[in-house]
Amino acid sequence: MAKFPIRSANLKIQTETPFRMQTVSKRFQQRMNKYDVIIAGAGPYGLAVGAHLSQVRGLESVIFGEPMSFWERNMPQGMCLRSNWTATQIADPVGKLTLEAFQLERNIQFQTPVPVSRFVEYGQWYQSKALPDLDRRKVISIAASGDHFIISLEDETAVLAKNVIVALGIGAFARRPIEFAAIPKELASHVSEHRDLSAFRGKNVLVLGSGQSALESAALMNEQGVQVEVCTHAGSIHWLGGWASKTLHQGLGKGVARMLYAPTDVGPAGLSQIAARPDLVRRFPRAFQDALRKRALRPAGARWLHKRMQDVNIMLNCGVISAKPIGDQINVKLSGGIEKTVDHVLLGTGYQVDISRYTLLSPKLLAGIERHHGYPKLRPGLRTSVPGLHMLGAPAAWSFGPLMNFVSGAGYASRCLVQHFSDRKKKR
Ligand SMILES: Cc1cc2nc3c(=O)[nH]c(=O)nc-3n(C[C@H](O)[C@H](O)[C@H](O)COP(=O)(O)OP(=O)(O)OC[C@H]3O[C@@H](n4cnc5c(N)ncnc54)[C@H](O)[C@@H]3O)c2cc1C
């Protein structure tokens, strides 16, 4: 980071397995680079938090990871963001690293829906401005050692940190239904495994799911000459931005729209204002919090996608019963007696948070994190039950609400962590 340049002399460590790091001797640890805070992951959350923490006086922090790599490598080219303009801004502490400033500097123009390629460029531009010293190395393991964490990196070096902020995103949580567990990836793959859907040109593909990524992948493939059908167990497709939503957003005046919808753009009318305030969400009974999360995160497609899906057959109320390879194709039995044999099944089946799938966390560290159905139970300051270990992004949604699943939640997460580390500095 600008204020605390990364020291170049990280120590080279020979380890048999990543978690042997815990046994590194005290003398060796004394010679390792030490930080107050390390951030693992450089997506919108890691970047926003890194930029904010770089403003906290006397706090030595460093961020590891390839900036925006999930958006660049694990989302299909040609995809657009569903979020509105304000919710696509990555929060920065001085409010200057906006989409508008990016457009002006690069002399480019775009609007909503924002193409994913532009969002990646924006995130990388943001990083170059706010965090020019970001360290692109991958984190291989994180383990606790006394009152520190040992973070080992892909080049077999390691650093020590008093605090770790886990900002690793949802990539590890891709959901593969059990029926496809034994099917090779050549025949059934998750949407997050593809960047270029034109690879399916000339083939027939069955897409499972009814959320944005399933529907948009189907639209993109259809436009590229792939024979595509969609199958979902849902009884209908939820298209966002219908006439009711349009009326509430635009028809009743700006004042009413502002009252009903927060700029963070998460959740329906009214609930959007609650979801925008994670500290308020936490005060509601658990049942309400769960219902809010479910409602705000239900599978849905952007209205602008509707027209592009006109030529695609969508099979509703249609669950998968079984799947089996037949030669170089895959046969899928669906409910209602439907059977399909296709070249490929694309699983637009979403993501299911389960932090045990963050395999870089040492087993001992993981065992110390209090959890609920895969989510960490977080305290104020996005703290896990392990002192010094913080988590944000989607894993924080059980504790702080659905805002944490979206780019627009990075502002709250950043302010929250600035407050936490500033308070701790004052207490010392
Ligand atoms: C198809 C699709 C469309 C979406 N559209 C929207 C949208 O329109 N608006 C919206 O707000 N949200 C959208 N989302 C949700 C989006 O994923 C999150 O809002 C956003 O990515 C959260 O940011 P993040 O920083 O938590 O995670 P990510 O963006 O996933 O960033 C995590 C980063 O951690 C890095 N990393 C992982 N492992 C390591 C490691 N071992 N060492 C170092 N770095 C590592 C990754 O490379 C990645 O860069 C969409 C998601 C999908 C799948």
The ligand as an ORCA input file, in Angstrom:
! r2SCAN-3c Opt
* xyz 0 1
  C     -22.175    -14.200    -12.376
  C     -22.172    -13.251    -11.208
  C     -22.661    -11.966    -11.354
  C     -22.614    -11.073    -10.296
  N     -23.110     -9.810    -10.479
  C     -23.051     -8.934     -9.456
  C     -23.524     -7.590     -9.620
  O     -24.019     -7.199    -10.669
  N     -23.398     -6.757     -8.559
  C     -22.854     -7.136     -7.368
  O     -22.768     -6.310     -6.459
  N     -22.428     -8.400     -7.180
  C     -22.515     -9.294     -8.181
  N     -22.073    -10.586     -7.994
  C     -21.578    -10.983     -6.680
  C     -20.091    -10.748     -6.621
  O     -19.407    -11.956     -6.720
  C     -19.731    -10.063     -5.341
  O     -20.471     -8.891     -5.186
  C     -18.287     -9.598     -5.302
  O     -17.443    -10.324     -6.136
  C     -17.814     -9.641     -3.911
  O     -16.491     -9.212     -3.877
  P     -15.393     -9.992     -3.049
  O     -14.221     -9.092     -2.998
  O     -15.996    -10.470     -1.776
  O     -15.111    -11.316     -3.878
  P     -14.370    -11.572     -5.268
  O     -14.709    -10.555     -6.259
  O     -14.646    -12.991     -5.607
  O     -12.829    -11.417     -4.893
  C     -12.120    -12.350     -4.147
  C     -10.694    -12.279     -4.573
  O      -9.902    -13.133     -3.783
  C      -8.916    -13.697     -4.587
  N      -8.401    -14.920     -3.996
  C      -9.025    -16.107     -3.875
  N      -8.191    -16.999     -3.289
  C      -7.027    -16.341     -3.035
  C      -5.801    -16.726     -2.440
  N      -5.601    -17.957     -2.004
  N      -4.821    -15.799     -2.324
  C      -5.025    -14.529     -2.764
  N      -6.182    -14.119     -3.332
  C      -7.155    -15.023     -3.468
  C      -9.633    -13.967     -5.902
  O      -8.727    -14.119     -6.915
  C     -10.497    -12.721     -6.010
  O      -9.859    -11.706     -6.746
  C     -22.089    -11.490     -9.048
  C     -21.599    -12.784     -8.893
  C     -21.641    -13.653     -9.963
  C     -21.100    -15.027     -9.771
*
